[in-house]
Amino acid sequence: MFFRVILMMFLLLISADANMYKNVINSYKNKDYQYACNHGKRIFWKINKGSFTAIVGDACARVDNINILGDIIKHLNKNRADRINASYFATLILEKKLIYQFMNDGINLSNLSLPKTQNILSRVFDALVLKKYTLKNKKLKIIDGNYRYILWLSNDKPKKLYIYEYKNNKLIKRHWYR
C-alpha cells in the first residue's frame, strides 16, 4: 500500500512538470514572458533541454529578471546555440552589474566594450561608455534618438537600479534591477 502511494505521488509530480512545461512553452509563444519566466525557472533544471532552458532565460531577460540567468547559464553548454545563449545572458548580467557599480561608485566605463544586444541594459551601457548622459538631481538622463532613459538608485538597502524608458517623450516601460 505504501509503495502505491509513493508511486502515485511520483507520477503526479511528473505529470505536473510535463503540464507546466507545456504551459511555459505556450506562454512564451503567446508573449506572456512573465508567466514563462516565473514558472519556467521552477522546472528548467529538471527538463534538461537546452532549447527549453534558453526559452526560460529569454523570457526572464525580457521581464528584467536578470538574477536567475546565472543559474540558467550553467545548463547551456551542450551545443553552439546553447553557448551563444549563455554568452548573451552573461553579457546582460555583466552590463547590469557594471551599470549598478557606475551608479553607486562612479567607476569609469569608457574603456569597456561588450557585445551589443537589443536589451535595454545594452543600450544604456553603451550610452554610459560613450558618456552620452547628463546628471540632474542624482538621476542620469540619457537620450538616444527617439528614446530617453532616466536612471536612478533607490534609497533602500540594497539599492535597486531603476531605468525609466521613454519613446517620443512617452513612458513605455519601468525597469528595475537588484
N, C-alpha and C positions, 0 to 999 in steps of 0.2 A: 504494500500500500504506500509506504513512504517513498519507494522508488518511483511509483507512478506520479505522485505529487511533484517530485523533483523534475521528472521528465516533462510533465505538463508545464511547469513554470519555465523550464528551459525553452520549450517550443513556443510559448507565448512571448518570451523575450526575443527570440529570433524573428518571429512574425512581426513584432512591434518595430524592430530595427529595419526590417525589409519594407514595412509600410512607411516608416519615417524617411527611408532612403528615397522612395518614390515621391513622397511629398516634397522633399528638398529639391529634387530634380525638377519637378513640375513648377515649384515656386520660382526657381531660378529662371526657367524658361519663360515664365509669366512676369519676370522682372520684379518679383517680390523678394528682393535681396535681404531684407531684414529677417524674414522667416527662414530663408535658405541659410543664412549665417547662424542665427540663433539655434536652429535645430540641427543643422549640419555639423556644427562644431562639437555637438554631443556624441556623434557617431562616426565621424570621418576616420578615426583611428581604427575602428572595428571593420570598416568596409575594405580597406587596403587596396583601393584602386586609385591610381594617380589622377585620373580624369575627375573622379568624384571629389577628391581632396582639393584639386585645383578649382573646381566649381565653388566649393565652400570658401576657399581662400579669396577668390574673386568677389564673391557675394559679401564677405566680411570687409574687404578693401573698399567696396562701393558704399558701405554704410559706416565707414570710418572706424571699424572695429579692428584696428591695426595690431593690437597686442597678441591676438591669437595666431597671427601669421608666423611668429617664431616657432610655435609648435607644429604648424602645418608644414613649414619648410623641411623639417626633419623627415617627412614622409615622401618628399618629392625628389627622388634620386634614381628612379628606375630607367628613365629614357630621356631623350633630348627635350621633349615637351615638358616633362617634369622639371628638369633643370632650368629651363627658360622661365617657367612659372616661379620656381624657387628664387631665382635671381630678381625677378620683378618684385616679389614680396619682400625680399631682403632690402631692395632699394627703398621701398616705402618705409620700412622700419627705420633705416638709417636716416632718411630725409626727415622723418618725424622727430627722431632723437636730436638731429643737428639743428632743426628749427627751434625745438624746445630749448636746447642749450644756447642758441643765439639769443632767444628772448630772455632767458634767465641770466646768462653770464656775459652776453655781448661778444661771443667769440667771432673771429673773422672767418667768413665762409668764402671769401673771394678767390682763394687758391684751390677750391674744390670743384670737382667735376663728377657728376653721377649720370647714369643713363637717364634719358628723357622718357617720361611716360605721360599719359593723359590725365593722371590723377592730380587732384588739386595740390597735394603735397609737392609734386614735382614742379608745378607751375610757380608755387610760392617759393620753393627752394631756389629755383633758377633766378627769380627776381631778387632774392636776397644776395645770391652770389654776385649778381651784376649791380648790386646796390641801387636798385630801382625802387626805392621806398622813401617815405617821409615819416617822421616821428611827430605825433601830435597827442598830447595828453596821455603819455605812456602807451599809446596804441600806434602800431605801424600801419601805414596806408600804402598799398601797392596798387598801381594802375598798370594794367596790361591790356592795351587795346580797348575792347568793349567791356572787359572785366575789371573789377576793382575788388581787392581783398583787404579786409581790416583784421588785423591780428592783435591779440592781447592775451595776457595771463590772468587767471582768476586769482583771488586773494586767499583761497583756502589752501590747505596743505594735504597732499602735494598739489602744487598748482596745476591747473588744466590750461591747455592751449586752446584758444578759440580762434576760429577763422570764419568770418562772415564773407560770403561770396555774393557779389553783385554783378549783374549784367545790365548794361544800359541804365545804370542807376536804380535798378530794382533788385531787392534782396531775393536771391534764388535758393540759397541754402546756408544753414548754420552748421559748421563742423566743430567738433571738439575732440580733443585727444588728451589722454593721461600720459 
